[in-house]
Amino acid sequence: MKRRQFLKLGAAAGTGVAAATLSAPAIAQSMPEVRWRLASSFPRVLDTLHGAADTLSKRVAEMTDNKFQIQVFPAGELVPGLQVLDAVQAGSVECSFTTGYYNWGKDTAFAFTTGIPFGLNARMGEAWYQHGGGLELVQELFAQYNTHVIKMGDTGGQMGGWYRKEINSVEDLKGLKFRIGGFAGRILAKMGAIPQQIAAGDVYPALEKGTLDAVEWIAPTDDEKFGFVKVAKFYYFPGWWEGGASGHFLVNMGKWNELPKYYQAILTSAAHDAGSWFTAKYDYSNPAALKRLVAQGAILKPFPIPVMDAGYRATEEACAEEAAKNPRFKKMYDSVAAFRKDAYQWWQVNELSFDTYQVRAQTRT
């Protein structure tokens, strides 16, 4: 290369470096100051769920040089835990962290935003959301409530809850006052239980006083913090009504549309990161928490197969009934059911085989 050509190229490169150097402050200066409030559905004591909202807030601040700040309020400080969608819809808060099925009384299709009984596990749910059309269906539903939604993690498979007495048959569910969230309450009602949807902070007092006979929440790491083992010893598994349960970051639609596109991208990225954090936190924390609960007197019991079978039949029946009444429910149910069939065909070939072997191998060592 001739010296003159080299000098020209060097000068051009230098100009590019200078432009890049100048662009960073320019971008920073173009970032507007934004201050939002986030109303959570969960109390601060649940450090994994509440911590997901804190993680979101931290990531957004880091990615905007503190220009965009979100102040997180636990359930009850600004809004009751089960009413955060109403607050976001009305614009009394800009955003929230919740789970969609708390709103199934508004539209039964909300059940699918979190997970239906005998639905998808956590990884399948993520696949359905991202590649199976779930994202579009869920966003379409929340848009009816003036809300933009971003899926934010998953609890993974949940436990079947705490009971004052043993559950040996479907008959033992008859008349049982049971705290359970979402559409699953309708299934348990078909099986004879009396479902109660109660916010997290009110669950333990109700169980302690006998207002409830049984309660399901999420998993050992949360159940330990609530202290359920002190008032109900029988700890059942699996939580067949929640093979996976999605969290949701909700934003008032007007506030979402006001944001610059790069702020929308930052919020989306931060929500995905926070969701990954809290899913991993559950997987990390649950094994040790379960051991501690057993040491404190928890009696682990699997649901009898006849109870599982009755739950499956009741779920299919309830879904068919609701699909006949609610076109949106039917659209989501058809989508999930088709994906579930194919997903489990693959799962039994590889994932189930590997996991089953691993469980047996660990018991021999």
C-alpha positions in Angstrom: 0.0 0.0 0.0 1.3 3.5 -0.9 2.2 5.8 2.0 -0.4 8.4 0.8 -3.2 5.8 0.7 -2.2 4.6 4.2 -2.4 8.1 5.6 -5.8 8.7 4.1 -7.1 5.4 5.6 -5.5 6.3 8.9 -7.2 9.7 8.9 -10.6 8.1 8.1 -10.2 5.6 10.9 -9.2 8.4 13.3 -12.4 10.2 12.3 -14.4 7.1 13.1 -12.8 6.7 16.5 -13.4 10.4 17.2 -17.1 10.0 16.2 -17.5 7.0 18.4 -15.9 8.8 21.3 -18.2 11.7 20.8 -21.3 9.5 20.3 -21.3 7.9 23.8 -21.8 11.2 25.7 -24.3 12.3 23.0 -26.4 9.2 23.6 -26.2 9.6 27.4 -27.3 13.2 27.0 -30.3 12.1 24.9 -31.6 9.7 27.6 -34.5 11.4 29.3 -35.0 11.2 33.1 -37.7 8.8 33.9 -39.1 7.9 37.4 -41.5 5.1 37.7 -43.2 3.2 40.6 -43.6 -0.6 40.5 -46.4 -2.2 42.6 -45.6 -5.8 43.3 -48.1 -8.6 44.1 -45.6 -10.1 46.5 -44.4 -9.2 50.0 -40.8 -8.3 50.7 -40.3 -11.5 52.8 -40.4 -13.5 49.6 -36.9 -12.5 48.6 -36.9 -14.5 45.3 -40.2 -13.1 43.9 -39.8 -9.7 45.4 -36.1 -9.9 44.5 -37.0 -10.3 40.8 -38.6 -6.8 40.8 -35.5 -5.4 42.6 -33.3 -7.0 40.0 -35.3 -5.5 37.2 -35.0 -2.1 38.8 -31.3 -2.4 39.3 -30.6 -3.6 35.7 -32.7 -0.7 34.2 -30.7 1.8 36.3 -27.4 0.3 35.3 -28.2 0.3 31.6 -29.3 3.9 31.6 -26.6 5.4 33.8 -29.4 5.9 36.4 -31.5 8.0 34.1 -34.4 5.5 34.2 -35.2 4.6 37.8 -38.0 2.3 39.0 -38.9 2.3 42.7 -40.3 -1.0 43.9 -43.1 -1.3 46.4 -44.1 -4.6 47.9 -47.7 -5.8 48.0 -50.0 -3.6 50.1 -47.8 -0.5 50.3 -49.3 1.2 47.2 -51.8 -1.4 45.9 -53.2 -4.7 47.3 -51.3 -7.6 45.9 -54.2 -8.9 43.8 -55.1 -5.5 42.3 -52.0 -4.5 40.6 -53.4 -5.0 37.1 -56.2 -2.5 37.9 -53.7 0.0 39.1 -51.5 -0.3 36.0 -54.5 -0.2 33.7 -55.8 3.0 35.4 -52.3 4.6 35.3 -52.1 5.1 39.1 -48.8 3.2 38.9 -46.7 2.9 35.8 -45.8 -0.8 36.2 -46.1 -3.9 38.3 -44.6 -7.4 38.8 -47.3 -10.0 39.2 -48.6 -13.2 37.7 -51.5 -13.1 35.2 -53.8 -15.8 36.5 -54.7 -13.6 39.5 -57.0 -11.9 37.0 -58.8 -15.0 35.7 -62.0 -13.6 37.2 -61.9 -10.8 34.6 -61.3 -13.3 31.8 -60.7 -17.0 32.2 -58.1 -16.8 29.4 -55.8 -15.2 32.0 -55.3 -18.7 33.3 -53.0 -19.5 30.4 -50.7 -16.5 31.0 -49.4 -18.2 34.1 -50.2 -21.9 33.5 -53.2 -24.2 33.7 -53.4 -27.5 35.6 -51.7 -30.3 33.7 -50.3 -27.7 31.3 -46.7 -27.0 30.4 -43.6 -27.2 32.6 -41.3 -24.2 32.8 -39.2 -24.9 29.8 -42.1 -25.9 27.6 -43.9 -22.7 28.7 -40.9 -20.6 27.7 -40.8 -22.3 24.3 -44.6 -21.8 23.8 -44.2 -18.1 24.7 -41.2 -17.4 22.5 -41.8 -19.7 19.5 -45.3 -21.3 19.8 -47.4 -18.2 19.4 -47.9 -17.7 23.2 -46.4 -14.2 23.3 -48.8 -12.8 20.8 -51.8 -14.4 22.5 -50.8 -13.2 25.9 -50.0 -9.6 24.7 -53.3 -9.5 22.9 -55.1 -10.3 26.1 -53.3 -7.8 28.3 -53.8 -5.1 25.7 -57.5 -5.3 26.4 -56.6 -3.9 29.8 -54.5 -1.0 28.6 -51.3 -2.9 29.5 -48.1 -4.1 27.8 -46.8 -7.4 29.2 -43.4 -8.9 29.3 -43.0 -12.5 30.5 -40.6 -12.4 33.5 -39.3 -15.8 34.6 -41.0 -18.9 35.9 -41.1 -20.6 39.3 -40.6 -24.0 37.8 -42.7 -27.0 39.1 -44.5 -26.2 42.3 -45.4 -28.3 45.4 -48.9 -29.5 46.1 -49.2 -27.6 49.4 -49.6 -28.1 53.1 -52.5 -30.0 54.7 -53.7 -30.5 58.2 -54.8 -34.0 57.4 -53.7 -36.8 55.0 -55.2 -36.9 51.5 -55.7 -40.6 50.7 -58.6 -40.2 48.2 -60.7 -37.7 46.4 -63.2 -37.9 49.3 -60.6 -36.3 51.6 -60.8 -33.1 49.5 -64.5 -32.7 50.1 -65.2 -29.5 52.1 -61.5 -28.7 52.3 -61.0 -24.9 52.6 -58.0 -24.6 50.3 -56.0 -21.5 49.4 -55.2 -21.9 45.7 -54.7 -19.4 42.9 -56.2 -19.0 39.5 -58.2 -21.3 37.4 -57.0 -24.3 39.4 -59.5 -23.3 42.1 -62.3 -24.2 39.7 -60.7 -27.7 39.2 -60.5 -28.2 43.0 -64.1 -27.1 43.4 -65.1 -29.8 40.9 -63.3 -32.3 43.2 -65.2 -31.1 46.3 -62.8 -28.6 47.8 -63.7 -25.0 48.7 -61.1 -22.8 46.9 -59.9 -19.5 48.4 -57.7 -17.0 46.5 -55.9 -15.0 49.2 -52.9 -12.7 48.8 -49.6 -13.9 50.1 -49.4 -11.9 53.3 -52.7 -13.2 54.5 -52.2 -16.9 54.0 -50.3 -17.9 57.2 -52.8 -16.2 59.6 -55.7 -17.9 57.9 -54.1 -21.3 58.1 -53.1 -20.8 61.7 -56.6 -19.7 62.7 -58.2 -22.6 60.9 -59.9 -20.3 58.3 -58.0 -22.5 55.9 -57.5 -26.3 56.0 -54.8 -26.4 53.4 -52.7 -24.0 51.4 -50.5 -24.2 48.3 -48.0 -21.5 47.6 -44.9 -22.1 45.4 -42.0 -24.2 46.6 -39.9 -25.0 49.7 -37.8 -21.8 49.6 -41.0 -19.6 50.0 -42.9 -22.1 52.2 -40.1 -22.1 54.7 -40.2 -18.3 55.0 -44.0 -18.4 55.6 -43.6 -21.1 58.3 -46.4 -23.3 57.1 -44.7 -26.4 58.7 -45.6 -25.0 62.1 -49.3 -25.3 61.5 -49.7 -28.0 58.9 -47.4 -31.0 58.7 -48.4 -32.9 55.5 -46.5 -31.6 52.5 -47.8 -33.0 49.2 -46.3 -33.2 45.7 -46.5 -32.5 42.8 -48.4 -29.3 42.3 -50.2 -30.7 39.3 -52.0 -27.4 38.8 -48.7 -25.6 38.2 -46.1 -27.6 36.4 -44.6 -24.1 35.7 -45.9 -20.6 36.6 -44.8 -17.5 34.7 -44.2 -14.1 36.2 -45.2 -11.0 34.4 -43.9 -7.4 34.2 -46.8 -5.1 33.3 -46.6 -1.6 32.0 -49.4 0.9 31.5 -49.8 1.1 27.7 -49.7 4.9 27.5 -46.5 5.0 29.6 -45.0 2.2 27.4 -45.8 4.1 24.2 -44.2 7.3 25.6 -40.8 5.7 26.0 -38.1 5.9 23.4 -37.6 2.7 21.6 -34.2 2.1 23.2 -35.9 2.4 26.7 -38.5 -0.2 25.6 -35.6 -2.5 24.6 -33.8 -1.9 27.9 -37.0 -2.7 29.9 -37.6 -5.9 27.8 -34.0 -7.0 28.3 -34.0 -6.2 32.0 -37.2 -8.1 32.5 -35.8 -11.2 30.8 -32.7 -11.0 32.8 -34.6 -10.6 36.1 -36.8 -13.5 35.1 -33.8 -15.7 34.4 -32.4 -14.7 37.8 -35.5 -15.7 39.8 -36.0 -19.0 38.0 -32.4 -19.9 38.8 -32.8 -18.7 42.3 -35.7 -21.2 42.9 -33.7 -24.1 41.4 -30.8 -23.2 43.6 -32.6 -22.6 46.8 -35.3 -25.3 46.9 -33.2 -28.4 47.6 -31.7 -27.0 50.8 -35.0 -25.5 51.9 -36.7 -28.9 51.4 -34.1 -30.6 53.6 -34.6 -28.0 56.3 -38.4 -28.4 56.2 -38.2 -32.1 56.6 -35.9 -31.6 59.6 -38.5 -29.3 61.1 -41.2 -32.1 60.8 -42.7 -31.8 57.4 -44.1 -35.1 56.2 -43.6 -35.5 52.5 -46.4 -37.3 50.7 -47.1 -37.9 47.0 -50.7 -37.3 45.8 -52.3 -40.7 45.3 -52.7 -41.6 41.6 -56.6 -41.6 41.9 -56.4 -38.0 43.1 -54.1 -37.1 40.1 -56.4 -38.9 37.7 -59.5 -37.1 39.1 -57.7 -33.8 38.8 -56.8 -34.5 35.2 -60.4 -35.4 34.3 -61.8 -32.4 36.1 -59.3 -30.2 34.2 -60.3 -31.5 30.8 -63.9 -31.1 31.6 -63.5 -27.6 32.9 -61.4 -26.5 29.9 -64.0 -27.9 27.5 -66.8 -26.1 29.3 -64.9 -22.8 29.3 -63.8 -23.2 25.7 -67.5 -23.4 24.7 -68.2 -20.1 26.3 -65.1 -18.0 25.8 -63.5 -17.9 22.3 -60.3 -16.4 23.6 -60.0 -19.2 26.2 -60.6 -21.8 23.4 -57.9 -20.2 21.2 -55.3 -20.4 24.0 -56.4 -23.8 25.1 -56.1 -25.2 21.6 -52.6 -23.7 21.2 -51.3 -25.0 24.5 -52.9 -28.5 24.1 -51.3 -29.0 20.7 -47.9 -27.8 21.8 -48.1 -29.9 25.0 -48.8 -33.1 23.0 -45.7 -32.7 20.8 -43.5 -31.4 23.6 -44.1 -34.4 25.8 -43.5 -36.8 23.0 -40.0 -35.4 22.7 -39.6 -35.0 26.5 -40.3 -38.7 27.2 -37.7 -39.7 24.6 -34.8 -37.7 26.0 -35.3 -35.4 29.0 -37.4 -37.9 31.1 -35.0 -40.7 30.3 -32.0 -38.7 31.4 -33.6 -37.3 34.6 -35.0 -40.7 35.6 -31.6 -42.3 35.3 -30.0 -39.4 37.2 -32.4 -39.8 40.1 -31.7 -43.5 40.4 -28.0 -43.0 40.1 -27.9 -40.4 42.9 -29.8 -42.8 45.3 -27.1 -45.4 44.7 -24.2 -43.1 45.6 
